């Protein structure tokens, strides 16, 4: 892949679990200009990536004017071709073999993309990175997602061989773009199906299989699906550091019961829960942090020690938004508040 990308000069976008196949800091990575390249590209080469919901099915405003794209797809599954949009050049086969053949064919003559286009992509990247930098360096308390993920970004940058497990709503959506990966096959997340609850099982498996430190970045709701696996992590003394982004609820911790009455909203949790105490109950290390600096220090210490650790990262309950909101396609709630009594 590196040879194909670098010989072609084409900007690339990695899907989430392909991050690190080439470093996110590679000069041809267009991750920080994603919206621009998807909208403005005229030819798109899909290498193992599929035009499912993660790529808006190859349609809609994400992709610019209808019919403006020519798609080339490399996939081992022939039924993926033309599944959502027409694939002009379908290549069915092993990705490694197909990529090698394409790279060899380029030696016979290849016209690199226009410098005007690649320069515009680089300029947009630099502008977006500069715009994001203050948010990632914030040390505000209570934390927002950007400040907390900025701290974790530094941890991963300093430990490029560590494995990252990631699940949640905002915790996942924002981490995909903020935490750079530097080596291949180091990121595990919910994948195409968006299944919550995989985090702790993935963390256990990654630690056992690799023997390397594992950083599991979890939304508080996602952690709840399999959180009792902290006992397994402690029982086998696995080098897993879990960070729970605790904003007291799903998306936000400020939702109210839409039907009225005294019951809490199903979207909120017990306020100010201390997930770190769960790890302590089984003999692991528990830490409660309220600032990005505290988070950075706690995660760094845990990754260096190799001790089972759970860090309760206190996030502003007002931080966050509905994950995957697709506007007009979202169903309208039929729930109505009852009469006051």
Beta strands, then each sheet from edge to edge (+ up, - down):
strand 1: 43-47
strand 2: 70-75
strand 3: 89-92
strand 4: 163-167
strand 5: 187-189
strand 6: 214-219
strand 7: 240-246
strand 8: 285-289
strand 9: 309-314
sheet 1: 1+ 2+ 3+
sheet 2: 5+ 4+ 6+ 7+ 9+ 8+
end
